[in-house]
Amino acid sequence: MDLALTDEQIALRRDAASFAEALRPQLEADPEWRRQGMLSDGDSREVTLELGRGGWIGMTWPEELGGRGLSHVDAALVEEVLGYHWLPLSLYLLSYRTIGCALERFGSQELKEQLLPPIARGELTFCQGFSEPGAGSDLASLTTRAVRDADRFVVDGHKIWTSSAWIADWIYLAVRTDPAEPRHRGISVLVTPIDTPGIEVRRFPVLGGGYLCEVFLDGVEIPAGNLVGELNRGWDVLMQTLDFERITAEKLGGLAWILDGLERRLSATGRVENAWERIGRLRGELAAARLLSLRAAGLLDRGEPASAASAMSKLAGARLAQRLAREAVDLLGLEGLLDGSVTGPLEGKIGGLYRASVGSTISGGSAEILQLVIARRGLGLP
């Protein structure tokens, strides 16, 4: 792929930076934002609406569905900028980049016309109901049941680690529709409003800031027309949904901001001379992770398999987040642990990253599962 940005891409990133800078006063007024340890930890309906008004949601979708007809590479370049400015992006990442892009690829025309335009406007948001108490990294072990009853499915089960469920409008559910099939078959994907009778959401605070949720489903009736993709062939839908999710360009933008700020702080306090080798190594890892992210986005644009590339992108970003947090605390000492402080170094973001990065090699696919994906789908190993 061509690594040089076009004039249009440079202008797009400049516009995104101006947009994000204009939101700064709104962010600073939110105490939750100051504790945000990762870009995916922040929930904000207000920022999501602003993203929609600015035309930053659904960038890759056709104009008739509310998009701008841009490429996934363009979207990743924009997300880097949004991440650099530490916008709370959980709802954006779920509603557009993960679930919305899967709906655009696998949803019926009726579902696309119903859901994608309000997502693009920032008015409709999604959460993702995949993991269960007994099915996290081993997602094929899921037991949430959906039984067909005439023109509807009746769903019973329990989802966990559901980001943004407490604030979302709809949920994207992985369910088992045929228990007689092999475990990677007999799975389907359904969507439904989160306030559908029989759905209960319980939220709990997490180490990185923000919340995760449990979702309980008890006799939830979902119209058969809300099926995404083919009945009993939802595993392929789930895997391609994760391909979209794992291009974590926004995370790399946030890490770039941390790294720039760390270098400035060390320079201002006369400590940078002894840190150049470590800073340089981190910058090299960041550049490599960025290339992996753009490579995965480019594969999606060409319609080529992206599972291994997106797994590499996600894994590289997750490991870098942990290394950068450790190195920053080590280089800055106790001041690096100031958490959410307006006057502290880097506004206390290093302390937040140190907290949040613990889970970066677990959430969204554990490091071990990502390595299996890379080995099997990228290298052809058994």
Buried (B, 14 or more C-beta within 10 A) or exposed (E): EEEEBEEEBEEBBEBBBEBBEEBEEBBEEBEBBBBBBBBBBBBBBEBBBBBBEBBBBBBBBEEEBBBBEBBBBBBBBBBBBBBBBBBBBBBBBBBBBBBBBBBBBBBBEEBBEBBBBBBBBBBBBBBBBBBBEEBBBEBBEBBBBBEBEEEBBBBBBBBBBBBBBBBBBBBBBBBBBBEEEEBBBBBBBBBBBBEBEBBEBBBEEBBBBBBBBBBBBEEBEBEEEBBBBEBBBBBBBBBBBBBBBBBBBBBBBBBBBBBEBBBEBBEEEEEBEEBEEBBEEBBEBBEEBBBBBBBBBBBBBEEEBBBBBBBBBBBBBBBBBBBBBBBBBEBBEEBBBBBBBEEBBBBBBBBBBBBBBBBBBBBBBBBEBBBBBBBEBBEEEE
